[in-house]
Amino acid sequence: MPGPLAFDPIEEARRQWERHWGPDPVAAMGAVTSIMRAQQVLMARLNEALRPFALTFPRYEALMLLYFSRRGSLPLGKISDRLQVHRASVTNVIDRLEGDGLVVRVQHEEDRRAVLAGITRRGRSVARRASERLNADAFGTTPLDDDDLERLFDLLRPLRVDAGDFAG
């Protein structure tokens, strides 16, 4: 990666946007572009922190969902719903976790058509250690402090409600 730019490219994009389309859409374009860049930064930081555990952040999320579940297992469809990702993505993630010995697939006790993903003892150990690392790194959110993070969470909540993620 080259060093930092001498200017803020998103601020420059805002300036250009206003010049071409006027002031009305500038705030929205700047906010969305900033959120997308922040997502890239966070994903890179999280994946780097999880590298010693042979995890990516999507695999970590699935592993933690199983870790927190009452029985240590969930149907793949429920994992898809809770992680808000396509079923094919969940299948890929569970395949990788299973290949690493962190998860096993088991038949549902009552519905033979359903397949569950269950966390293994090794999966629980990796989940704990990876979580300790992410907690120590504040999930890659430096330089934001707790007040900033709470405001950000509250600020983005209406967008998630409006998208239908959950009933607000």
N, C-alpha and C positions, 0 to 999 in steps of 0.2 A: 504494500500500500504506500503510495507517495505521502509526503508530509501534508500538513494542513494547508488549505488554500489561504490566500491573502484576503479573501472576502467570503461572505456567507452566500453560498450559491442559492439557497432558498430565498433569501432576501432579494437577491438579484432577479430570481424568477418572479417574485412578487412585483418588483418594479416593472419588469417587462410585461407582466400580465395586466397591470393597471394601464400601462401605455397602450396596449392593444385592445383591452376590453373594458376599461373604466374601473372605478374604485369598488363597485359592488361585489364582484366575486373574489377580490384579492384576499380577504380574511379567510374565506373558506379554502381557497387554493393553498394558501400558506400553511394553514392548520393541517390540512390533509397531507401535504407534502412533508411537513415536519413529523407527523405521526408515522408515516411510512418509513422515513429515514430512522426514526427512533426504534421502530420495530426491527429494522436491519441491524442496528447497533446492538440492541438487546439480544437478538437471536445469536449473533456472533459471540457475544460475551458469555451467554448461557451455554452454548455448545462448547466453547473453549473450557469453561469450568467443568463441564460434564465429560470431557474427553478422557480423563483418567479412568472413568467408570464404563467406557465404551458405550456411552449413551448420547443421544441427541435430545434436544428439549422435547420434541413430540413423543419420543420413547419414554422419557422421564415422566411426562404427564400421564401417559397410560399406565405406567408402573405405579405411580402414586395413587391413581384412581383405584387400582386393585389393592394397594397397600391400605387405603382408608376404608375399603368396603368391609361390611360386617363379616362376610365369609371368606374374604380374600379372593373372590371370583365374581365375575359378571358376564352376562351374555355379550357377545361382540356388538350386537345392535344397541345395547344400552351404553356401552363404551362409546360408540359412535355418537349417540345422542348427547351424552354428558360432555364429551370433548368438542362437540359441535363441528365434527368433520365427517367427510363422506365415509361410508362403510369400507370402500376399497382402501382408503388410507389407514383405517384401523386394522384391516387384515394385514397390510404390509408391516405396520408397526408391531403387531403381535407376532408375525412371522419372525421378525428380527429378534424380539425379546425371547421368543421360544428357542431360536437358534443359539442364543447366548445362555440358555439355561435359567432365565429369570422368570419365565412364565411357562405354563403347560396348558394345553387345550384338553378339556374334558367334556363329555356329554352331559347335557342338562338332565337332572334326575327325573323330572316330570315330563319334559318335552323333548323327545328323542331327536327332533329336527334341529333343536337349538344347540349351539356350541358355546361353552363358557371358556374364558381365559382365566386361569388361576395363577396367583403369584406363588413362587417357590420360596423355600427358606433362603436360598441364595439371593433371590430377587428382593426379599425383605431386607437383607443385609446391605445390598447395593443401594436400595432406595434410601435407607437410613443414612448411609455414608454420603451419598450424593446430595441429600437434603441438608446435611450438616455443612457441606461445601457451599451450596447455594445460599444458605442462611448467612454464613460467614462473609460471603461476597455481596450480601444484600440484593441477591438476584440480579446483579449487574447494573443496579440503578444509580450508582455513584455518578454524579455529585448531588443527586436529589436527596433531601432529608425526609423524615417521616411525615412532616406536615405537607411537604410538596406532594408526596406519594398519595396521601389521603385525599388531597384536593384533586389530584389527577384522577383517582378512582371515582370520586363523586362527580367530577366533570364529565367523564365518559359513560357513566351509568345510563343516562337518558338515551344515548345513542344505541346502547345495547338493548334497552327496553323497546325502543322504537323498531329495532330490527327483529323483534319477536323472540329474542333469546330467552326471555322469562317474563312473567307478569310482574310489572313494577308496582 
